[in-house]
């Protein structure tokens, strides 16, 4: 017959290893939670990230310069070129929208001073 996984069987060596593994993982999890929630860990992590960002900025700048030179020599657009083009296209799109709005406004029929809804009701001809 089958036994549940929660019951302990001393004759099952894999069951003992599974229990040891689970207990070890629970202990490590609790210990790591306590370790990560300390101020010293937060400070050390912050220092590490600041140092990494500072040094990686120089590497990134060198990589960006090399990439710009390579793209330029291949007659391909660089990041700056694509960004500039996107900004110009956005500006053109905004101007076209403005022109379209002005064109729609100019094509609307002009209202004559006495043709509004109130003017029609006053001249209805109902005399009581």
C-alpha positions, 0 to 999 in steps of 0.5 A: 500500500502507498504511504503519504510523503509526510510519514517517516520511513526509516528503511527509505534512504531517499526519504531521509535525504529528502527530509534532510534537504528540506530541513537544510533549505528551510534553515538556509532560507531563514538565515538568508532572510535575516542576513539580507534584512540587515543594514550592513548588507544594504550598505555593502550592496549599495557600495558595490552597486555604486562602484560597479556603475562608476566603472561600467560608465567608463566602459560603456562610453568606450564601447559607445565610441567604438560602436559609433566609429564602426557604424560611421565607417560602414555608412550606417546611422548611429544612435544619435542619428536615429534619435535626431531623426525621431525628434524631427519626425515627431516635430513634423507630425505635430505640425501636420496635426496642427495644419489638419486642425486648422484646415478642418476649422476653415472648412466648417460653414461660417455661422450667420448672425441670425441663423442660430436655433434661438433665432428660428424659434423667435420667427416661427409665426405662431400667433396665439 
